[in-house]
Each structure stands twice: as structure tokens, then as C-alpha cells.
Amino acid sequence: MAMGSGSPIDQDAILSAVNVLQKRLGDCVQKVRYKNSRNGPYEESPITPREARVTISPGIHQKGGYFDIQWWQNGDYKYHYREQGLEFRFGREADNATSGHPVRHFHPPSDPSQHLPSCIDSGHPPERVTLAVISCWFAVAEAGDPSLLNSQNNPP
């Protein structure tokens, strides 16, 4: 199955996650755009958001990067960060319970196909998960060391 296990997209959770990023990162948030349909373009207005793209600057190694954020009503989520030469993802995928991969997982920059257990604890609302992702990202941005991404103990 796919993320969400057939569950509908949680538009309110996506908007909450974006709101937390904007409040915590302030002027580092350069642009927010939304995918309002499965294969549609990114747009400025969140009419029926399926995904948010939050562009931030500075990034970890580069001038900037972006987070693609998705949430589903069953509690699954994806925070996928990209900048030139660096990519990682924090996620929760209920269907992983039967796949042998951890439900709460982290795809490291060294091997994005790998599913490692996530340092972000389960059962948290979008606002707290977003704070945890920001905490992990910020620690790495400060240190300039992507190996620290999944090393925090139950952030934030």
C-alpha cells in the first residue's frame, strides 16, 4: 500500500505544519506553495492542499532548500527535505508494520532508500512532529553535519 493506507489527506494537519514552520523559522521561510491536486502544479493558495512545499534559506550546506510536507488522516506523514547534494526524510507509515520496516522511520542522506527507526516519537499531533523535525534540521544546520539528523532523543 501507499502512505496513508487509503486514508484521506489531512489538509488541516498540512496547514498546521506550515504554520509552525513559519512561526519557528520566521524570515528563513522564503516561499510556501501547495499542491492542490495529485498531479497539479505548486500554487500559492491552499485551496485543497495535498502537499506543501516550504522553501527555506539558508539551508544546511547550500543557499537554501525545501521541505515537502504531507499528512494523512490516519496519522501518516512525510517531511522530505532537499537541497543540492542533500536529501533526507522523516515519516510515519502505518503499512510498514507488515513490511518489516519501522512505522516511524528516517531515510538518511547517505542512503535515502534505507528505513531506519526515527528519533521522533509516535502519537504526536502535526504541530509537535513539525517542531521535532525543525529541531533535528536546526541541529544539523548549526553543526553542518548531516550525520546528526536522526540522533536526538525524542525531540523537541
C-alpha positions in Angstrom: 0.0 0.0 0.0 1.0 3.6 -0.1 1.4 6.2 2.7 -1.9 6.9 4.3 -3.2 3.3 3.8 -6.0 4.7 1.7 -6.8 7.3 4.3 -7.8 10.8 3.1 -5.2 13.7 3.1 -5.4 15.7 6.3 -5.5 19.2 4.9 -5.7 20.8 8.4 -2.6 19.0 9.5 -0.7 20.2 6.4 -1.7 23.8 7.2 -0.8 23.4 10.9 2.7 22.1 9.9 3.3 25.0 7.6 2.1 27.5 10.3 4.6 26.0 12.8 7.4 26.2 10.3 6.6 29.9 9.5 6.4 30.8 13.2 9.6 29.0 14.2 11.8 29.8 11.2 10.5 33.3 10.6 12.4 35.1 7.9 14.1 31.8 6.9 10.9 30.8 5.2 11.2 32.2 1.7 8.1 30.8 0.0 5.2 28.4 0.7 3.3 26.7 -2.1 0.7 24.0 -2.2 -0.2 21.1 -4.5 -4.0 21.2 -4.6 -4.4 18.1 -6.8 -2.5 14.9 -7.1 -0.5 15.8 -10.2 -1.1 19.5 -10.3 1.5 22.3 -10.0 2.5 24.0 -6.8 0.3 27.1 -6.2 0.3 30.0 -3.7 -3.2 29.3 -2.4 -4.0 26.3 -0.2 -7.4 25.6 -1.9 -7.4 21.8 -1.3 -3.8 21.1 -0.1 -2.5 17.6 -0.7 1.1 18.7 -0.1 3.0 21.9 1.0 6.4 22.9 -0.2 8.2 25.3 2.2 11.4 26.9 0.8 13.9 28.0 3.4 17.1 29.9 3.3 19.8 29.3 4.4 19.9 25.6 4.1 22.3 23.1 5.7 25.1 23.2 3.1 23.6 25.4 0.4 22.0 28.8 0.0 18.6 27.1 0.7 16.4 24.0 0.4 12.9 23.0 0.9 10.6 20.7 2.8 7.7 18.8 1.1 5.1 18.0 3.7 2.2 15.6 3.6 -0.2 14.3 6.3 -3.0 11.8 6.2 -6.0 11.4 8.5 -4.7 8.0 9.8 -1.6 9.9 11.3 0.9 9.0 8.5 3.2 11.9 7.5 6.2 12.8 5.3 8.7 15.6 5.8 11.0 15.3 2.8 13.9 17.8 2.8 16.0 18.6 -0.3 18.8 20.9 -1.2 21.6 20.4 -3.8 23.6 17.4 -2.8 21.5 16.6 0.3 18.2 14.8 0.8 16.5 13.1 3.8 13.0 12.2 5.1 11.2 11.7 8.3 8.0 9.7 8.0 5.3 7.6 9.6 3.8 4.9 7.5 1.3 2.5 9.2 1.6 -0.1 6.4 5.3 -0.6 7.4 4.1 -2.6 10.3 3.7 -5.6 8.0 6.7 -4.8 5.7 9.5 -5.2 8.2 10.3 -1.5 8.1 9.8 0.7 11.1 6.4 2.6 11.1 8.1 5.7 12.3 11.2 5.9 10.1 14.0 8.1 8.8 15.6 7.9 5.3 19.2 9.1 5.8 21.1 11.3 3.3 23.7 8.6 2.9 21.1 6.1 1.6 17.6 7.5 1.1 16.2 4.1 0.3 17.0 2.9 3.8 14.3 2.8 6.6 15.9 3.5 10.0 13.9 3.9 13.2 13.0 7.6 13.7 14.1 9.6 16.7 10.7 11.3 16.6 8.3 9.6 19.0 4.8 8.4 17.8 1.4 9.7 18.5 2.1 13.4 18.4 0.0 16.0 16.6 1.3 17.7 13.5 2.5 20.8 15.5 4.7 18.7 17.7 6.0 16.5 14.9 6.9 19.7 12.9 8.7 21.1 16.0 10.7 17.8 16.2 11.6 17.9 12.5 12.7 21.6 12.9 14.8 20.6 15.9 16.6 17.9 14.0 17.1 20.1 11.0 18.4 23.0 13.0 20.9 20.9 15.0 22.4 19.8 11.7 22.3 23.3 10.1 24.2 24.6 13.1 26.8 21.8 13.1 26.9 21.4 9.3 26.9 17.6 10.0 24.0 15.6 8.4 25.0 12.5 10.4 23.3 14.2 13.4 19.9 14.3 11.7 18.3 11.3 13.5 20.5 11.4 16.6 18.3 13.4 19.0 16.5 11.7 21.9 12.7 12.2 21.4 12.8 15.8 20.0 11.7 18.6 20.6 
